[in-house]
Amino acid sequence: MVSKKQFSRRQFMAGTAAAMTFSIVPRHVLGGPGRTPPSEKINLAGIGIGGVGHGQLQSCDKQNAQIVALCDVDDKYAAKSYQKWPQARRYRDYRQLLESEKDIDAVYVGTPDHTHALITIAALRKGKHVCCVKPLTRTIYECRRVVAEARKANVFTQVTASANSTEAGCRTCEMIWDGAIGDVHEVHIWSNRPLWPQGMTRPKGADPIPDTFDWDLWLGPARIRPFKDKWPPEHLTLDQINSGRSWQLAVYHPWNFRGWWDFGTGALGDMGCHHFNIPMRALKMGHPSSISATSTKVMSESAPLASIVTWKFPAREGMPPLKAVWYDGGIKPPRPSELESGRDLPQSAVLYVGDKGKMLDRRIIPESKMKAYTMPPKTLKRRGGTWSEWFEAMRGGQSAACQFNWAGPLTEIVLLGNIAIRTGKRIDWDGENMRITNDSDANKYIKEPYHNGWSLEI
C-alpha cells in the first residue's frame, strides 16, 4: 500500500510544476532504459489496438517508432492493426507480452479505462516508457499509484489529453497571465459528448462469446457479468437501428464501455482531460476545495445522459478563488451578453470570465475587443503535441507536457466530478490526504475493489 504521506500537497504541486518546466536534460544523466539516439527507432509495443489505438499507433509510426509487438483481447477488432503491422508479434494477454518482449523500449496503452492502471503499472515496473490514453485511470487511488510508480521508474510518460503546450495552449496562458480579461474568477467548459449510450440499465440475458474475443481478460478487475454483444431492439431508437454504425449497437465492447461506471468514466472522464488541460495550466489549478453536481437521473451502473458539475478552487499563486463549471449531454452555459448577435456558442469550448471581460477559448469577446487588444510577447515554448513530445523525451529531450506528474492531477479533477455526480451531493476534498471530509460514504469511490484475483499490490 502507498501511504498517504507520500501524496502530500507539496509533492502534488511540485510534480505539477515539474511537469511544466521544460528544460532539456541530457540522456546520460537520466535513469531507466531506452537511451535512444535520434537516428534510431524506438521499439514500441501496443496494448489495446482495435479502437483509438489503431490511429494513435499510426501517429507513433510517424515518429520513427518500430512497432514490434501488439496485444488485444479481440482478434477481430484488432485485425486492422495486425494487417497494418504484420511484422509485430501478437499477444492476447498483456502480461505475456511484457514478460516475453525484453527489448521493447516503450508501451502504448489504449485499453478501456478500468485496465489502464493495471497495464501501465506493469509496464512501468518493467522499466518501460509509457503513453496511456486519457483518462489516466478510472479511480483516484489508481491515479496516485500510477504517478508514484512512474516517479519510481524514472521513465518518460505521456497521456493523450489535448496538449496545453501548442500555440493555442500557450497563447491562452500568455493572454490570461497578461491580464487580457483581468482576474479570472470563473471558467465554463462544455462538450458535445456523450456520443455513446449513457443513462441505461444493464440488459438482461447473455450472448455467446465469439472465439475471437476473450471476455474474461476484457473484464479484468471489474465485477463479473454476462457477456452481451448487441442491445435488444427494444432498447434502441430507430435512428440507432438504421445508423449502420455497429458500435452504436454494442453494449460494452467495442467503444461503449465509456458509459458504464465499472469500465469507463462517462462523458466527463472521457472528454474532461481534453478540455481541462489548457485551463488547468492557464489558471494554475491545484486541488479543488469542493465539488458539486446536478444531472439527469443517476443510474447505479451508468453515467447520466447529461450533467453540470461545479468545482471550487481556493486562491492560488496571485489568482483569486475560482469556480469551474462543466456541462455535457448537449447542455451549454448561458449565452454571454458579449457574444455578437447571430454568433452561436460552439458545440465544445471554454469560456473564461474575468473582472474585465470574457474569453471564448483564446479570443476575447466581442471580437471588437479582441482586435483592440495588444497581444503579449510569446514567452512560452511552443511544442508539437502528444506524440512528438513523448518521442522527443525518449530521445533525450525535455519531458512531455502531459507526463504523469501533470496528467495525474488533471485526471483527479474529472474523477472528483464523477464522484459528485454519483453521490448527488457536494463533496469537500482534502487533496493532501486523498479524502472526502464531509461524507465518509463517498470515499468508497476513491478506491474501488478489484475482482477476479486482480490487484495493484505487489
WORA-V493912 format. One line per field, one symbol per residue. psi: psi as a letter, one per 40 degrees, with the letter a starting at -180 (. if undefined). Layout:
BEGIN
psi->???
END
This chain:
BEGIN
psi->ihiddefidddddddddddehgihhhdeeiiiafghideiihhhhhhgedbddddddddddeefihheiihiehdddeddddddgdehiiidhdddddddgdeidihhhfiideedddddddddeefiihhhiiidididdddddddddddddfahiiifihieeadddddddddddefdfahheihhhiieiieihifiihiiaiihhidehgdddddbeiihiihhciiideeiiddddedehdddeiddhideddehdddafaddddeddddeddddddefhbhidihiiiiihhideiiidiihhhihhiihfeiiihhhhihafeiiiihidehihehiiidhihhhhieeaihhbfhiiidddddehhiiigeihhieadddddddddeeaiiidfiddddddddddddddddddddeihhhhgddefhheegddeeeedhiiiifeiiei.
END
